[in-house]
Amino acid sequence: MNASLLVIEPDSGQPAFSTASDALDIRVGTVTQARLDAGVTQMWIDFGPQFGIRRTAAKLSKRYKADQLIGSQVCAVVNPRPQVTSFNQVLALGMPDRSGEVVLIRPDQRVPDGGKLF
């Protein structure tokens, strides 16, 4: 799958990262640590031995409590082109609900960390 994705940091309006001209690599991982910082949920996600633990941040606090995310699996783009100013090493994937709040994309059953979406 070839696609181009540019993610903009909501507070600064600057690019967080881009996957332009790269194939998206979407994997599943387990949240090992999460905390709320200034209205943004920071997560550390374990993608298994191939990718290890990577971090991401998103505005999730209306739907998810940080401590409830620990141990859950989420899907994320693991190969974004990083930008110098970004906390994000991966992009956790989500979709908006009817009120615009993020609903994380997650498997409905436990799968091995690092598993690739195909």
Disulfide bonds with the S-S distance in Angstrom:
none
